[in-house]
Amino acid sequence: MTRNVDTTSSSAPELSLPAPKERCRLREAADLTHEQVAAAVGVTAATVRSWETGRTDPRGRNREAYAAFLAALAAPAAPATAPDHADTTSDGPAGTASAAETPRTEQPAEPASADAPAAPAEPVAHPAAVPMTGPAADFDALYDHAAPALARQTYLLTGRRTLALKAVERAFTRAWARWPEVATDPDPVGWVRAVAYDYALSPWHRFRRAHRRQDAPPADPADRILLAAVLALPTRHRRTVMLYDGVGLDLPDTAAETEASTPTAGIRLVHAHADLADRIPQLAEVPPEKQSALLRDLFTALRPAAPLDPRPAAAVRGGGERRVRLWSRGALGLTAVIATATGYTAMTAPTHYEPPQSPGQSVSGVPPLSGPQRLTEPRRQLQEKLRADPEAGPARIAPKVE
């Protein structure tokens, strides 16, 4: 049975905001990016884009902060500075909150489905933009910001420490190999997160011997119950809960990252909350509208049996470069072998056409060779007559009267 979540807004009067097109115009006039506005207001860059397109509207303290920011942009000669409330628990410089460590973002003004819950209107804090001085420094800054949070998220998705760390390392290795594309992506943390989630949740890991044994459960009984409840969810529900409740994405962004429609993502979220409430006593005691906040607190408090310490960024970057060099050398070696075989074939191949020999045909009717045949009676008499007659002389040709 699904639960309907109350989507009514606060009773306090909401501040008036400019039209969506005017919001976009003010930002472009100030020569600011979506990431800079998101860092100033304390939301994600995707949320700012939703506000400027009119798909969603801010509520609560997010609305107050956004209204004040736009007012500062509209005021003449008023610098648009970011407030000093950035939190260092962000999922990355693109403004995506860390798993189970950042507050909730806002929800759309109208739910897409009756079963789709809307998140509480609480602000999400994000760090200020990290200064970038080059590709390697940019990658290291992104890794230092996002790797610890992604390691925790993938651990909650899989329950395996080794697989979680490997998924994070594989995602950042691929990001470094395609760094121009990742660096220009509007949400680089989301790009890396999608790769890490796909690798961590791949069904092929079940056939690997290294992942057949279960990791040691957390020491705290409450953490063991939470982790077991999350791992009991279907893969799609597990990913939806992690993005919505852990990372802090709103429902449309969660649906986009899980490649589903917004109503489908909402239904998955409702069913996932119901399944978790059946397995977690703490979650069953709170009303549905407060389950997201409680899940976020539980994710934050969970402590694995072993620490989740990703390798340094330089080691991951160097390992990716070494892997690329090995693959390049392997490709060059294979190309050289193919070229050598082709040259040898060209030198030893015939220069003219040689028709193939026709296949042999069976011949019938020829008696087998088995020695002299047995003499018949007339032949025997002839042989005796020849032996009795003289061999030479006139008598040989003279007729004989018998």
C-alpha positions in Angstrom: 0.0 0.0 0.0 1.3 3.4 -0.9 1.5 6.4 1.4 0.4 9.9 0.4 2.8 12.5 1.6 1.6 15.9 2.6 2.8 18.5 0.1 1.2 21.6 1.6 3.6 24.4 2.0 4.4 26.4 5.1 1.7 28.8 6.5 4.1 31.7 6.4 3.6 34.1 3.5 6.0 33.4 0.7 8.2 36.2 -0.8 7.5 37.3 -4.3 10.0 36.3 -7.0 10.6 37.6 -10.5 9.4 35.7 -13.4 11.6 32.7 -14.5 12.9 34.6 -17.6 13.8 37.6 -15.4 15.7 35.3 -13.0 17.7 34.0 -15.9 18.3 37.6 -17.3 19.5 38.8 -13.9 22.0 36.0 -13.6 23.3 36.5 -17.2 23.6 40.2 -16.6 25.8 39.6 -13.6 27.9 37.1 -15.7 27.3 34.3 -13.2 27.0 30.6 -13.8 24.4 28.2 -12.4 27.1 26.7 -10.2 27.9 30.1 -8.7 24.3 30.9 -8.0 23.8 27.5 -6.5 26.8 28.0 -4.2 25.5 31.3 -3.1 21.9 30.2 -2.4 22.8 26.7 -1.1 21.2 24.4 -3.6 22.3 22.4 -6.6 23.0 23.8 -10.0 20.2 21.6 -11.5 17.8 23.2 -9.0 18.8 26.7 -10.2 18.1 25.6 -13.7 14.7 24.3 -12.7 13.9 27.6 -11.1 14.9 29.6 -14.2 12.9 27.4 -16.5 9.8 27.6 -14.2 9.7 23.9 -13.7 9.9 24.3 -9.9 9.7 27.1 -7.4 11.8 27.5 -4.3 10.1 27.3 -0.9 10.9 28.0 2.7 14.4 29.3 3.5 15.5 28.5 0.0 13.0 31.0 -1.3 14.2 33.6 1.1 17.8 33.1 0.1 17.0 33.1 -3.6 14.8 36.2 -3.3 17.6 38.1 -1.4 20.1 37.0 -4.0 18.0 38.2 -6.9 17.3 41.5 -5.1 21.0 42.0 -4.7 21.5 41.4 -8.5 18.7 43.7 -9.4 20.0 46.5 -7.1 22.3 49.0 -8.9 26.0 48.7 -8.0 25.2 45.9 -5.5 27.7 43.1 -5.6 26.3 39.6 -5.7 28.4 37.9 -3.1 27.8 34.4 -1.9 26.8 34.0 1.8 29.3 32.4 4.1 27.2 29.4 5.0 28.7 26.8 2.6 29.0 23.4 4.1 32.0 21.2 3.5 30.0 18.0 3.3 29.1 18.6 -0.4 29.3 15.7 -2.8 31.5 17.9 -5.1 32.2 21.3 -6.6 29.2 21.0 -8.9 26.9 21.4 -5.9 25.5 17.8 -5.4 25.1 17.0 -1.8 27.0 14.1 -0.2 25.4 10.8 0.5 23.6 10.8 3.8 25.4 14.0 4.9 23.6 16.9 3.3 20.1 18.4 4.0 17.2 18.0 1.6 16.6 20.1 -1.5 13.2 21.6 -2.5 10.5 19.7 -4.4 8.4 20.8 -7.3 5.4 23.1 -6.7 3.0 20.4 -7.8 3.7 16.7 -7.4 3.8 14.7 -10.6 1.9 11.8 -9.0 -0.4 11.3 -6.1 1.9 8.6 -4.8 5.1 10.6 -5.3 6.3 12.2 -2.0 7.6 15.7 -1.9 10.8 16.5 0.1 10.7 19.0 3.0 11.6 22.5 2.1 14.9 22.6 3.9 18.1 24.3 2.5 21.0 22.4 1.1 24.4 23.8 1.8 27.2 23.5 -0.7 30.8 24.6 -0.8 32.0 27.6 -2.7 33.7 27.1 -6.0 37.1 25.5 -5.8 39.8 27.4 -7.6 41.1 25.5 -10.6 44.6 25.9 -12.0 44.9 23.1 -14.5 43.5 19.7 -15.5 45.4 17.7 -12.9 44.5 20.2 -10.1 40.9 20.3 -11.3 40.7 16.5 -11.2 42.3 16.4 -7.7 39.9 19.0 -6.4 36.9 17.1 -7.7 38.3 13.8 -6.4 39.0 15.2 -2.9 35.5 16.6 -2.7 33.5 13.8 -4.1 35.4 10.5 -3.5 34.7 10.2 0.3 31.0 10.8 -0.2 30.8 8.5 -3.2 32.6 5.7 -1.3 29.9 5.9 1.4 27.1 6.0 -1.1 28.4 2.9 -3.0 28.9 1.1 0.3 25.3 1.7 1.3 24.2 0.4 -2.2 26.3 -2.7 -2.1 27.3 -3.4 1.5 30.9 -4.3 0.3 33.8 -2.1 1.1 36.1 -3.4 -1.6 33.5 -3.1 -4.3 32.6 0.4 -3.2 36.2 1.7 -3.3 36.8 0.0 -6.6 33.6 1.5 -8.1 34.7 5.0 -7.0 38.2 4.5 -8.4 36.9 3.1 -11.7 34.5 6.1 -12.1 37.3 8.6 -11.5 39.7 6.7 -13.7 37.2 6.9 -16.5 36.6 10.6 -15.7 40.3 11.4 -16.0 40.4 9.5 -19.4 37.6 11.7 -20.6 38.4 14.8 -18.7 37.6 17.4 -21.3 34.1 16.0 -21.4 33.8 15.8 -17.6 35.3 19.2 -17.0 32.8 20.9 -19.3 29.8 19.0 -17.9 27.3 21.1 -16.0 27.4 18.5 -13.1 30.8 16.7 -13.1 30.0 15.0 -9.7 26.7 13.6 -11.2 28.7 12.3 -14.2 31.1 10.4 -11.9 28.3 9.3 -9.6 26.4 7.7 -12.4 29.5 5.7 -13.5 30.2 4.6 -10.0 26.6 3.6 -9.3 26.4 1.6 -12.6 29.6 -0.3 -11.8 28.7 -0.9 -8.2 25.2 -2.2 -9.0 26.3 -4.3 -12.0 24.8 -7.8 -11.8 28.0 -9.4 -13.1 29.7 -9.0 -9.8 27.8 -12.0 -8.4 29.9 -14.3 -10.6 33.2 -12.9 -9.2 34.8 -15.1 -6.6 36.1 -12.0 -4.7 32.5 -10.7 -4.1 30.8 -14.0 -3.2 31.6 -13.7 0.5 29.7 -11.1 2.6 31.7 -8.3 4.3 31.7 -8.0 8.1 28.5 -6.2 9.2 28.7 -2.9 11.1 29.3 -3.2 14.8 26.2 -1.3 15.9 23.0 -3.4 15.7 21.0 -0.4 14.4 23.5 0.0 11.6 23.2 -3.7 10.7 19.4 -3.4 10.6 19.7 -0.3 8.4 22.2 -1.8 6.0 20.3 -5.1 5.7 17.0 -3.2 5.0 18.6 -1.1 2.3 20.3 -4.1 0.6 16.9 -6.0 0.7 15.4 -3.4 -1.6 15.3 -4.0 -5.4 18.3 -2.4 -7.2 16.2 0.4 -8.8 14.5 1.3 -5.5 17.8 1.2 -3.7 19.3 3.7 -6.2 16.2 6.0 -6.0 16.4 6.1 -2.2 20.1 6.9 -2.2 19.7 9.7 -4.7 16.6 11.2 -3.1 17.3 10.7 0.6 21.0 10.3 0.7 22.4 12.6 -2.0 19.6 15.1 -1.7 18.3 15.4 -5.3 14.8 16.5 -6.0 12.3 14.1 -7.6 12.8 15.3 -11.3 16.5 15.0 -11.0 16.3 11.7 -9.3 14.0 10.4 -12.1 16.4 11.7 -14.8 19.4 10.0 -13.2 17.6 6.7 -12.8 16.3 7.0 -16.4 12.7 6.9 -15.3 9.7 9.3 -15.5 9.0 11.5 -12.5 5.8 9.6 -11.5 7.7 6.3 -11.8 10.5 7.6 -9.5 7.9 8.8 -7.0 6.1 5.5 -6.9 9.4 3.7 -6.5 10.3 6.0 -3.6 7.0 5.4 -1.9 7.3 1.7 -2.1 10.9 1.8 -0.9 10.0 3.9 2.1 7.2 1.4 2.9 9.6 -1.5 2.7 12.2 0.2 4.8 9.6 1.1 7.4 8.6 -2.6 7.7 12.2 -3.5 8.5 13.4 -0.5 10.5 11.5 0.2 13.7 12.6 3.8 14.0 11.3 4.6 10.5 7.9 3.1 11.2 7.4 5.3 14.2 7.6 8.6 12.3 5.0 10.0 9.9 5.7 9.6 6.2 6.6 13.3 5.6 9.5 12.9 8.1 10.9 9.6 6.8 13.3 11.3 4.4 14.9 13.4 7.2 15.2 10.3 9.4 16.7 8.2 6.7 19.3 11.0 6.0 20.2 11.0 9.7 20.5 7.2 9.8 22.7 7.2 6.7 24.9 9.8 8.3 25.2 7.9 11.5 26.0 4.5 9.9 29.6 3.4 10.5 31.0 0.5 8.4 33.0 -2.2 10.0 36.2 -1.0 8.2 37.0 2.6 7.2 36.2 3.8 3.7 39.4 5.6 2.8 39.8 6.1 -1.0 43.3 6.2 -2.4 44.9 9.6 -3.0 43.9 11.4 -6.2 47.4 11.3 -7.6 47.5 7.5 -7.3 44.1 7.1 -9.0 45.2 9.5 -11.8 48.5 7.8 -12.2 46.9 4.3 -12.2 44.6 5.4 -15.0 47.4 6.8 -17.0 49.4 3.5 -16.6 46.4 1.5 -17.7 46.0 3.7 -20.8 49.7 3.2 -21.6 49.5 -0.6 -21.2 46.4 -0.7 -23.4 48.1 1.5 -26.0 51.2 -0.8 -26.0 49.1 -3.8 -26.3 47.2 -2.3 -29.3 50.5 -1.4 -30.9 51.9 -4.9 -30.4 48.8 -6.5 -31.8 48.9 -4.2 -34.8 52.6 -5.1 -35.4 51.7 -8.8 -35.2 48.9 -8.4 -37.7 51.2 -6.3 -40.1 53.9 -9.0 -39.9 51.5 -11.8 -40.6 50.1 -9.9 -43.5 53.5 -9.2 -45.0 54.6 -12.9 -44.6 51.4 -14.0 -46.3 51.9 -11.5 -49.2 55.5 -12.8 -49.7 54.6 -16.5 -49.7 51.4 -16.4 -51.6 51.4 -17.8 -55.2 51.7 -15.3 -58.0 49.5 -17.1 -60.5 46.4 -19.2 -60.5 46.8 -22.9 -59.9 43.6 -24.8 -60.6 42.9 -27.4 -58.0 43.2 -31.1 -58.9 40.0 -32.8 -59.7 38.9 -35.4 -57.2 39.5 -39.1 -58.0 36.7 -41.2 -59.5 36.1 -44.9 -58.9 36.4 -47.3 -61.8 34.2 -50.4 -61.9 34.3 -53.6 -64.1 38.1 -54.3 -63.8 38.8 -57.8 -62.4 41.2 -57.8 -59.6 44.7 -59.1 -60.2 45.0 -62.4 -58.4 47.6 -64.4 -60.4 47.3 -66.9 -63.4 43.8 -68.1 -64.1 42.9 -71.8 -64.0 43.2 -73.5 -67.5 40.2 -74.7 -69.1 40.1 -78.2 -70.8 40.6 -76.9 -74.4 43.4 -74.7 -73.3 45.1 -77.6 -71.5 44.9 -79.8 -74.5 46.4 -77.1 -76.7 49.2 -76.6 -74.2 50.1 -80.3 -74.3 50.0 -80.4 -78.1 52.4 -77.5 -78.3 54.8 -79.1 -75.9 54.7 -82.5 -77.8 55.4 -81.0 -81.2 59.0 -80.2 -82.4 60.2 -76.7 -81.6 62.1 -76.1 -85.0 62.8 -77.5 -88.4 60.7 -78.4 -91.4 58.7 -80.8 -89.4 57.3 -77.9 -87.6 55.5 -76.6 -90.6 54.8 -79.8 -92.5 51.3 -81.1 -92.2 51.0 -84.2 -90.1 48.6 -86.8 -91.0 46.9 -88.3 -88.1 
